[in-house]
Amino acid sequence: MTQERAWRKSSYSGGTEDSNCVEVSLAQDALVRDSKNASGDVLAFSGPAWRALISWL
């Protein structure tokens, strides 16, 4: 499921290949993963939950 999706790195990641960061994939939902462990666990948010989180930040 997560392999076919487009992923974007956080703009807060530091911009280097070895920096710690998260990636997000936005579609009908939002998936968040650790960029250093792309095949690991993924946090999934519904569209409304993602918008609520982002508006809170």
Residue frames as qw, qx, qy, qz and C-alpha x, y, z in Angstrom:
[[0.000, 0.885, 0.466, 0.000, 0.00, 0.00, 0.00],
 [0.243, -0.883, 0.061, 0.397, 2.70, 2.55, 0.90],
 [0.571, -0.178, 0.513, 0.616, 5.08, 1.66, -1.95],
 [0.350, 0.551, 0.577, 0.491, 2.88, 3.09, -4.77],
 [0.115, -0.942, -0.302, 0.088, 2.42, 6.44, -3.06],
 [0.418, 0.638, -0.151, 0.629, 4.46, 9.60, -3.55],
 [0.629, -0.607, -0.313, 0.372, 6.36, 10.64, -0.40],
 [0.215, 0.819, -0.104, 0.521, 7.70, 14.09, 0.57],
 [0.585, -0.130, -0.495, 0.629, 10.31, 14.81, 3.21],
 [0.270, -0.868, -0.346, 0.231, 9.59, 17.34, 5.90],
 [0.341, 0.813, -0.075, 0.467, 10.98, 20.81, 5.23],
 [0.451, -0.807, 0.294, -0.241, 12.24, 20.70, 8.85],
 [0.991, -0.060, -0.006, 0.118, 14.48, 17.69, 8.19],
 [0.472, -0.688, 0.352, 0.424, 17.73, 19.58, 7.70],
 [0.581, 0.740, -0.167, -0.294, 18.06, 18.69, 4.03],
 [0.062, 0.577, -0.808, -0.107, 20.91, 16.18, 4.26],
 [0.696, 0.081, -0.655, -0.282, 20.74, 12.52, 3.33],
 [0.501, -0.051, -0.789, 0.351, 21.68, 11.34, 6.82],
 [0.211, -0.216, 0.338, -0.891, 19.42, 13.70, 8.77],
 [0.081, 0.317, 0.906, -0.269, 16.53, 12.39, 10.84],
 [0.321, 0.117, -0.109, -0.933, 13.23, 13.26, 9.29],
 [0.505, 0.333, 0.745, -0.283, 9.74, 12.16, 8.52],
 [0.054, -0.004, -0.645, -0.763, 8.01, 11.76, 5.19],
 [0.462, 0.362, 0.519, -0.621, 4.35, 12.31, 4.42],
 [0.039, 0.134, 0.805, 0.577, 2.17, 10.94, 1.66],
 [0.355, 0.324, 0.362, -0.799, -1.08, 12.79, 1.05],
 [0.124, -0.192, -0.818, -0.528, -4.00, 11.26, -0.83],
 [0.504, -0.568, -0.428, -0.490, -7.49, 10.73, 0.57],
 [0.741, -0.647, -0.133, 0.120, -5.69, 10.18, 3.85],
 [0.133, 0.854, -0.460, 0.201, -2.25, 11.10, 5.21],
 [0.952, -0.153, -0.162, 0.210, 0.49, 8.59, 5.93],
 [0.074, -0.894, 0.408, -0.170, 3.60, 9.50, 7.93],
 [0.972, -0.058, -0.104, 0.200, 6.77, 7.42, 8.17],
 [0.481, -0.717, 0.343, 0.370, 10.40, 7.60, 9.26],
 [0.567, 0.744, -0.286, -0.208, 12.50, 8.31, 6.16],
 [0.008, 0.581, -0.813, 0.035, 15.32, 6.08, 7.44],
 [0.278, 0.032, 0.951, -0.134, 12.95, 3.12, 7.78],
 [0.424, 0.161, -0.316, -0.833, 10.66, 3.41, 4.77],
 [0.559, -0.088, -0.771, -0.291, 9.46, -0.19, 5.13],
 [0.148, -0.078, -0.783, 0.600, 8.71, 0.22, 8.84],
 [0.014, 0.615, 0.727, -0.306, 5.59, 1.33, 10.65],
 [0.048, 0.345, 0.332, 0.877, 3.38, 4.06, 9.23],
 [0.119, 0.396, 0.564, -0.714, 1.04, 6.43, 11.06],
 [0.042, 0.412, 0.694, 0.589, -2.25, 6.86, 9.21],
 [0.109, 0.359, 0.381, -0.845, -4.54, 9.86, 9.60],
 [0.340, 0.677, 0.646, 0.089, -7.93, 10.44, 8.03],
 [0.289, 0.544, 0.227, 0.754, -8.23, 13.61, 5.96],
 [0.334, -0.839, -0.168, -0.396, -10.12, 15.50, 8.70],
 [0.773, -0.577, -0.034, 0.263, -7.71, 14.33, 11.41],
 [0.662, 0.100, 0.129, 0.731, -4.69, 15.44, 9.35],
 [0.083, 0.687, 0.200, 0.694, -6.21, 18.88, 8.71],
 [0.563, -0.800, -0.136, -0.156, -6.95, 19.25, 12.43],
 [0.802, -0.345, 0.027, 0.486, -3.37, 18.30, 13.33],
 [0.505, 0.296, 0.181, 0.790, -1.83, 20.69, 10.82],
 [0.120, -0.783, -0.209, -0.573, -4.09, 23.57, 11.86],
 [0.692, -0.708, -0.123, 0.070, -3.08, 22.98, 15.49],
 [0.734, -0.132, 0.069, 0.663, 0.64, 23.23, 14.65]]
